[in-house]
Amino acid sequence: MGKTLIAVMGILLTSCAMASPTTDTDIPRAEHPRPDFQRAQWLNLNGTWQFRFDPKDVGLKQQWWTNANAQGTDWKKQIVVPFGWESELSKVHQTEVSHIGWYRREADLPAEWKGKTLWLHIGAADWEARVWVNGSEVGTHRGGYTPLEFDITGAAKAGSKATIVVRVYDPQDPELPGGLQHQGHTSTSGIWQTVWIEPRAEVHLASVRLTPRKSGNAWLLGVEATIHGPDGNAVFRIKPQDATVPTRSVGLVLKNGTARAAFDLEIEQPQLWSPDDPHLYKLELQVESAAGGLDVVDSYFGLRTIGRGRYGQQNHESILLNGRPLFLRGVLSQAFNPRGIYTAPSDEFLQRDVELAKSMGFNCIRLHVKPAEPRFLYWADRLGMLIIEDMPSTAKHSPRARAQWRSTMREVIARDYNHPSIIAWCLFNQSWGIGNGEPTSLADSPQQQAWVEQQWKHVKEVLDPFRLVIDNSSGPGDHVISDLNTWHVTENHHAKSRARISMVVRQTYPGSTFNYVPGKQQDTAPLLNTQFGPSEGRGADLDVSWPLRTLITQMRRHEKNQGYVYRMLSDVEGEHTGVLNYDRSEKQFGYKAFFPKMTLADLQGDDFVGFDSPPVIEAVPGSEVTLPIFISHFSTRRESPKLRWWLAGMDNLGRKVKTAPQIVSANWHPYRTTFQRVLRIDIPKNRRFVGAICLELLDFRGVRIAANYVNVLARDAHESTENKTRLPSPRVQVIDSRTVALRFKPGDYSRFTSKNGPREGQRSDKVFAYGPCRIEYRLHIPQFVIDAVPDRIQVLTEVGTKAKDERLDWPTGHIPVAAHYPQTQDSKHSGTLNILLAGKPLWQFRLPDDPADSRGVLSHHGRYHLGSYGYLIKKEVNLVKHPTIPTRLRVEPVMSITFEVPAGPQAAGLSIYGERLGRFPIDPTLIIHTAENLTKRVGWTSYRPVAVQRQNGAD
């Protein structure tokens, strides 16, 4: 049957609880779970099993594994394997704590397997799994993250039916490794990875370790194989599919059921594995016994080295991939998902996680206190994604917790050792389970420090000498001994984050005690940020496009820092700081509004262009600003680049501002950060605007290498003597001989009708209401305007919808944070807006959304409703068609403008922005064109408010 067996196994699968599936497409997670160690013949047991909880723990006493008990009504519940019983996809969806679950199903074992030994596998079950086959207990495994396998040959026969019963006990004990399950996330209990049976030859390959390394100029693959079976002679054979890898056969003698083979293969014309070129070599591993039995396992390897050391003339160590410095652009992944929790809904879901991360420019994923499903590592190997794999932590520190953590750690490393994508093991995170929140902290316990050092040395010297090992992803001052000097930064404020990053770099040098526990000090380990981003605690839901860009810029400014890990890939339950939504739908970053076609990937290349300034430069129109520029160069490009820059934006009358692009020469040095000549930029005169200085790094062909920008806020230098703040735009401004602008603040309303309002942002620069509402402003029209006979009026304003908290995908009990705003998503919150002028309904608009991203410059700069903004409305009415309006003005020089969200299904609320919040530097404005010349000169202004009958009395 060979490799075609899995395609027809669905026909053979049966269950007492439901009709049998007919094809492998009916089997959830039907793909082989271990492409790195795969036999051609195997039987996938995922799908519907009988299931029952055991709240009183009576199942063992009542022998629920026996056939006599199997027909009871208590087995009527069903569960879909391989999903934990808390998950939606399990069809049980039991989120209340349940510690014991029993699984039962039958499977037909193919007759073709006669003469083979039969092995039952469960990829992972949290926490203790006891297994019976046809009433006989075949084994017990403890550990929620690692695989179990049992020889069931004595209990089941090929060509017959096998009844499999599994009891899983999840005590949810803080002394057991649970990772984020101990940090407020939904638990995963029971079987949560694929279950399968495979036949093996009696003498078979039990395990293999594949270690790529370089010796002098030669590239070698170290092979260490363990063979199990009856004592006697056997041959271990390695058959590569690439002619540049030699075939090797080794004769063996099994004694006490075991034999081992170890040798090196020299690879000719080596093709190295890297994120840019993830070349994999396929292998066929064979074990042939003297009796003629043959066991065949398919595997693969990638040829790469990972290490640390100084490169060239640098005075600091770098992370070295294949001997060259590597700048890590990482993202933290908790590997949760909404429907399967710990288990991915499909293999395509795992693949897409890697593809999405790569598309955004990340070259590394840190698996956060959760070892991955092996299929995820397979996709990382194939697609070229570097992996830092964390060990799951306990929540308490005790002798029992130590033993359980150590057992899990050893099994994780043994399972995942062959994956070329894994470059580092991270043993602990922020001292979870070894002193963080414990009665005795890690810093205060020499005994705990000694134990951590012992574990690090065991991994580094015994389990895996060929990878980097991090003792503790520091948070801060938690290092004992480490290959990488890791650190975190969570400030979401430019000045604070800049100071923090600079301090860390400044205090990183051999002999420094910074970042280490008392009594320990730094050696020459490379400096690596392993967590950064806005960490506002559970309940934070905010635009991350702004801090992500500014923090990346800050960290690439320091060449001593060898990379970063952003927190995190996707939102997860109570943490909404991902670059993706929880369901992996995309968020909008808004960079293209300032820089055409710019995406997050432009900030995450091997080469980077940045600036050393605040994210918003405040400038006076007509002045000159200086901008320090730097280039971080980690690609293999050698030709000198060019730097192109220009200024773009929009002024307070809704007109575009743009300067012609300029190209200047630039220089760089390999694996260094090089500061360029300071740019000197002339800010356009007589224009208040918000924009950006756009920076583009070009190669010798003029192709973009990297892009970045710094925002500019140009406004007048006048200051209020009372509060030393810049004055707003003039309330009345003569634009030309027949055009005048009248401005008013959003908080200058005369009437506000809403069940949920009015609600105002700081300084009345944002007014909003949920649901249906009506906001009316009454504006005094100056006599000199009326005398010139108004004939056209243009309305200029920034507005958006206003979503209440129910827009957010939050668990019950979410408490919104006032300064935060959910980042713009593909899922919109659109609504209807009517605008009335002098009581006449003139326009109806469909407002797209209530967004927040990098376009909301003023909201980020103002630190209120971070990143929120609206859409620019610019509409004109010809008063010749509405003669009653100028007629009424001659009687009473007051014009009303009303914003109305009518009741109904499209009543999605309303936000009105002023010039100090949102995206545009625009207060709500009436631009009045007149038939005759104005008597006031061009440029004449007044700061006296034009709004009358103001309810809030704003100045």
Protein Blocks (a to p, Z undefined) as FASTA:
>chain_A
ZZmlmmmmmmmpccfkbccdfbfklpghkbcfblmlccfbdcdfedjddddddfkopmlm
nopmbmklmmpmklmpccdddbdfkbmklonopabccfbdcddddddddfklgoiacddd
dfbacfbdcddeehiafbdcedjkbccdddfklmpcehiacddddddddehpakbcekjm
lnopacdedjfbdcddddddfbdcfbdcdddddehjbccdddddddeddedddddddddf
bfkbccdddddddeehiacdddddddehiacddfklccddddddddddfkopacdddddd
dddddddddehjbfbdcddeehiacdddddddehiafklomacfbfklmmmmmmmmmmno
pabdcdehiacdfklmmmmmmnopacdddddddfbdcfklmmmmmmmmmmmmmmmmmpmk
lmbdcfbgghioilgopabdfklmmklmmmmmmmmmmmmmmmommbccdfbacdehkafb
dcbdcdddfbfcfklmmmmmmmmmmmgcehiaghiaehiacdfbccddfbecjdebghia
cdfklmmmmmmmmmmmpmkbgbdcdddfbdchjaccbfbdfkopacdehlmmmmghiafk
lmmcfbdcdddddfbdcddehiacddddddddfbfbfbdcddddddddddfkopacdddd
ddddddddehiacddddddddddehiacddddddddddfkopafbdcddddddddfbdcf
klopacdddfbdcfblmbccddddfklcfbdcdfkbccddehhlaccdehjddddddddd
dfklmmnopabdcddddddddddfklpccdehiacdfkbccdddfbdcdddddddeehia
fbdcddfbdcddfklmmlmmnopaehiacddddddddfklmmmlmmmmmmpccdcddddd
dedjklgbjadddfkgcjbdcdcddddddfbdcfbdghiacfbdfbghifklpZZ
